[in-house]
């Protein structure tokens, strides 16, 4: 199976983890051939995990090479160190800058090395002359074994150790569950047969995503606490602040439903599952990314603002317009704040619609999840806010009204107090 991604997401994956895939299994060891064999075994195990797509092993092929092994005892007889032999060989095959040539205003390096025919001739390489400390010269073949062989085109290292990478993406399942299944399969089937000095590590996009999710969860919790504190200072009532915060779970419900509708599991996974397994599979198909969490944090601010507009207006009606706590006051306040709440929600939703509809378009793959979360949350919170917030305030807001009345009554002395307040608090 193949999962086609987008350039921006690929670039971000590569920058965050060094791997252009969501999941990477890294095998470390000494011998290249052993790494290849065990890497192939790991790839076969990963292929059996449901939801794995784009599976590939780090490309590595054998190419013709010339291997030079220095015979240290022979080199020592001529007073040569391995570095001396390597330096002469580097000059012959890779070249060395010995001077510079000035032509007009430009400077060119003057490089000395073997011609192409000699560089590709193993006998010519064996005949390379190496200068000794006493001024004489000796052929490379006298102090080293020069043989034609096959070898890997690249040898990748990480933390000063050779490694090979098996990488894949996911489709139809959430990233975390696929990673857990891969880890369990590798630990059960591959790790027990690894030689001493060989070990497995896991990386890829999921590693950076887990770290980012933890930080965003912490920041989101801090933001929620800060919003509650500000609401308490603004409304001067923890009951009113909690009623405003009740909009957050209403928005979360809409966001979750929107994510479940957008991230539907594949028809194959549903067809192969029993009916009681379908809810779990459907939920598992939704993979929360950093953009989703940013959308949830954004929602907290938007829906809190809507709640503030309604409850603060209830308080305004009681404090400045002489309304008493009643159903009529709540209905009036809700209707007067209906237009601002709808305008806030609709302008935000309309602005995010292009991002929500551009799931497969280049450049929108990062903001698309955020748009889905915000649109779904605004739809549910805006609808429920017109029912839940008035009902909660009618049920638990009398204490807020009494506090408003007490403050207003305290500011006015005796006979000059408003009649409706005097009657209530006498």
HELIX and SHEET records of a PDB file:
HELIX    1   1 UNK A    7  UNK A   17  1                                  11    
HELIX    2   2 UNK A   32  UNK A   47  1                                  16    
HELIX    3   3 UNK A   72  UNK A   77  1                                   6    
HELIX    4   4 UNK A   82  UNK A   93  1                                  12    
HELIX    5   5 UNK A  116  UNK A  119  1                                   4    
HELIX    6   6 UNK A  122  UNK A  126  1                                   5    
HELIX    7   7 UNK A  140  UNK A  143  1                                   4    
HELIX    8   8 UNK A  175  UNK A  189  1                                  15    
HELIX    9   9 UNK A  191  UNK A  193  5                                   3    
HELIX   10  10 UNK A  205  UNK A  235  1                                  31    
HELIX   11  11 UNK A  238  UNK A  262  1                                  25    
HELIX   12  12 UNK A  267  UNK A  271  1                                   5    
HELIX   13  13 UNK A  275  UNK A  277  5                                   3    
HELIX   14  14 UNK A  278  UNK A  284  1                                   7    
HELIX   15  15 UNK A  290  UNK A  320  1                                  31    
HELIX   16  16 UNK A  327  UNK A  357  1                                  31    
HELIX   17  17 UNK A  367  UNK A  396  1                                  30    
HELIX   18  18 UNK A  398  UNK A  411  1                                  14    
HELIX   19  19 UNK A  414  UNK A  416  5                                   3    
HELIX   20  20 UNK A  419  UNK A  425  1                                   7    
SHEET    1   A 4 UNK A  52  UNK A  57  0                                        
SHEET    2   A 4 UNK A 161  UNK A 170 -1                                        
SHEET    3   A 4 UNK A  23  UNK A  29 -1                                        
SHEET    4   A 4 UNK A 199  UNK A 203 -1                                        
SHEET    1   B 3 UNK A  52  UNK A  57  0                                        
SHEET    2   B 3 UNK A 161  UNK A 170 -1                                        
SHEET    3   B 3 UNK A 157  UNK A 158 -1                                        
SHEET    1   C 2 UNK A  62  UNK A  70  0                                        
SHEET    2   C 2 UNK A 144  UNK A 152 -1                                        
SHEET    1   D 2 UNK A  96  UNK A 103  0                                        
SHEET    2   D 2 UNK A 106  UNK A 112 -1                                        
SHEET    1   E 2 UNK A 129  UNK A 131  0                                        
SHEET    2   E 2 UNK A 137  UNK A 139 -1                                        
END                                                                             
